[in-house]
């Protein structure tokens, strides 16, 4: 398979954080991927659609471990997860990572999706052939677990609603939250078959009370803590929370 150069875009967020995305993928499935460099371990949060290989785009240090964390099992966050040797994700959704069934990933929604890509990744590519490869997890994450990068520690937060097992990763020291699809600056999706609006309301109430400085979400631009709380409060108003 010939990989198209420039399939991914990269943005430097700060000295330790890089955001990657797939600009030619339809906005609905265009997710953010976050590379966080730590002293002892690097961390990659989510892995996009898996249309083109992601691994070669991730700058790693020889001999330094890379932990790849999936915030949930939906297609736009786990597509390239199988490429990486050390994988973590929510225990609640762990069985799905073993086989990546359409009923959990929703990969079938992308097949023949109108406007699937704005440019072909290679000649003859068809979304009708799209599939997510199995990627069994090596580390199962629960509420309160800690991912220690050596100089930074991220606490796992269970943030259900968008999906049953959705998680976020919160650096309590500097207020950075990697929030997956639990909250971001774009359209929040709560009408998937595995979504639960009551759970989502509970998650929003929890987020309002967190001392978040910046939230790096699964979609759209990063938002500051004030904007995050506005989005959460608006969701509660609209959903009787």
N, C-alpha and C positions, 0 to 999 in steps of 0.2 A: 504494500500500500504506500503510495506516495503522499507524504504529508505536506500540506500547503504551508509555506513560510508565512508568518504573520497571522496565523489563525487566532492566536491569543494576543491580547493587549496587556501591558503591564504598567502599573502606576506606583511610584514610590510614595508611600504614605508618611513614613518617618524613618528614622535611622535603622529601625529593626523590622519594619512592616512593609510588605509589598502586596498590592492587590492585583490579581489577574482576572480577566474575564474573556468571553468569546464574543467579540463584537458583531459577528455575522449571524449569530443565532437569534431567532425570534425573541423579542423582548420578554415574552412570557416565560421562556426557559433559559434566559441569559442570567446566569448566577455569578456571584462574586466568589473568588477563591483568595484566601489570605495566607501568605507566607510570613511567619513570625520567627525571627532569628533569636535564639537564646544563647546563653553562655555555653551550656553543655549539650543542649538538645534544640533542634529546630522543629517547628510545628507548622503543618499545612492544614488549614481549616477548609474543608470541602474541596471537591475535585471536578466540578463542572459536568458537562454532558458526555465526555469520553469520545467525541467524534474524531478528534486528532489526539495523538499522544501528548499527555501533559508532562510526564516525567522529564523529558529533555529540556523543558522550559524552566524547571525548578533548579535554581543554583544552590548546590549543596557543597559542604566542606568535607573532603575525604576523611573518613573515620568518625565523622560526627553524625549521630543518629538523627533521623527525621521521623517524627511521629505524625501520621496523617489522621485527622479527626473528621468524621462525618457528623454533621449536626442532626441529620435525619436521612431516611432511606430514599427520598424522592429522586427521580432520574437526574435532575439538574445539579445534584449535589454529590452524586456517587459514581458518575460515569467513568471516571479514570481511577477510581479507588483501587481496582485490581492491579494497577501498575506498581503499587508501592508495597514494600516488604513489612512495614509495621503500621497496622491499621487499628483505629479505635472508633467506637461509636456507641450510641445509646443501647444499654442492655435490653430495654423494652422492645426494641425493633431488631435485635441481634439475629433472630432466626431468619429474617428476610435476607440478610446479607449473604447467607449461605448459597442462595439460589437466585436472588434478585428477580422474583416473580413480577410480572406486569401488575398484578393486583396490589402490590406494595409500592413499586417504583413509578407506576403510571407511564412506563415507557411506550405503551400502546398509544397514548395520547399524542405522541410526537410523530408517529408514523403517518405520513401523508398530511401532516399538520399544515394548514394554509400559511404560506409565508415562513416555512420552517427555517430556511437560511436565506440570507440575502446574496451570498456568493457560495458556490460549491467548494467544499474543502478539497476535492479532487474530481477530475472528469468522471462522470458516470455515477457519482454518489447519489443515493436515494434515501430519503428518510424512511421509506417503507422497509428498509433493511436494518433499521436501527434496533439495537439491543443493548442491555446493560449486562456486563459480564459479572459473574459471582465474585465476591470479595469477602470471604469470612473474616470476622473481626478477631484480632489478637488480644485486645483489651476492651473489656465491657465497662462502660461508664455509667455510674449512678449519681444521683443527687449527692452533692457534698464531696465527691472525689476531687483530688487535686492533680493537675498536670504541672509538674515542676520542670522548668527549662533551665534551672540552675541559678539564674538571676531574676526569674519571674515565675510566679505561681498563679495558675488559673484554676479557679473553683468551678466545677461542673454544676450547672443549674438545670433542673428539669423544667422545661417551659412548654408544656403541652398545649394543644389547641389547633395549631396548623396541622400537626400530626401527633399521634399519641406519645411518641418518644422524643420529640424535639428537645434539643439541649442548647444551652448557651455556655460560653466560657468567660468567666469574669475575673479580671485582675483587680482584686480589692485594694491593692496598694495605689494604683494610679487611675482606677475608675474606668478601665477599658473593658468593653463587653463585645465579644464576638457572638452575635445573636441569632445567626442562622435566619430562618424564616419566621421566627417568633415575632420580631419587630424590625422594621426597616423603613426607609423613606418612600417606598413605592406602595403599590396596591397589596394590602394584606389579604391572603387567600385563606378563607375559612369555610369553603364549600366543597372541599374534596370529600370523597367517601370516608376517609379516615379522620376528617376534621371534627372538632367538637367545640361549639361556641361557648358553652358553659366553662369548659376548661380554659378556653382562650381568655375569657373574662377574668378567671382566677390568675392567669399569667400576667395579664395587664395590670391587675391590682398589685401583683408582686413587683413588677418592673417599676411602677410609680414610686415604690418605696426604696428602690436601690439607688445608692450614690454613684450613678453612672455619669462619667464625664463625656465619653464618646462611645457610640455603638456602631460597630462595623457589621452590617447586616448581610444577608444572603443575596439581596438585590438592591438596586439603586445606590445612591450616594450615602456615605457615612453621615450620621446625625449626632448632634451634641445631646447631652443629657436632658436639657430643657425641651428640645424638640421631641425627644423620645417620649417624655412624659406627656406632652401634648397629644401625641398620636395615641398613646395608651388611654388617656382620658376621653378622647374623641371616640375611640372604639367602644368604651364602656357606655357612653351616652347613646350611641347608635344601637347597642345591643342590650339595653336594659340592665347594664351591670352596675 
